[in-house]
């Protein structure tokens, strides 16, 4: 059964272009031009993925994403922001709202299609490999609730934060570059996407789980090599 994708953009031309592109790729699409309407459609249809603009009248894309993440049966639906807002602070705001990916307008239709496919593939893999608790040193990841527990606190992770942390915890003591994490966690082919995507999510994770995000204990840097969750994290 083809995946169902909800496209939300107040620019009719953009929304219809995205819909046609994804339909040609074999997906079913539903288009909405307003945030409030998109939320109603999402609650009714439970789409497999949202392609979401940010600047819209009424409820904007950031608020739509936050409300989705706060809705239990929609909280794990992948969200890809498609926005003309190109500053680093704009991307940060999108990821902090719970987005899985972010593409800046104008965009390449082929890249959009590939990123959508990668997000859907990652979502399916996440569901099939969730398994039981993961423990590395003092930190515990619960796939049933998307919670991460440390000696200091228990935090709820977004879907992409969960997948990133799950991957690192399944490979304790191994170092992964940002470019390799784009391939392994996001499922992007080499050269696609930006390593800023990984860095932003690592930053957000550290702010959630580290006692001192500027001196990370659980997600460490290995200079010029990448990131590691060490078994002796303490």
Protein Blocks (a to p, Z undefined) as FASTA:
>chain_A
ZZddddddfblklmmmmmmmmmmnopacdddfbfklmmmmmmmnopabdcddfbdghjaf
klmmmmmmmpmklmmgccddddfblbfklmmmmmmnopabdcdddddfklmmmmmmmmmm
mmmmmmmmnmpaddehjbccdfknopacdfkbccdddfklmmmmmmmmmmghiacdfklm
mmmmnopaehiajfklmmmmmmmmmmmmmmblmlcfklccdehkbccddfklZZ
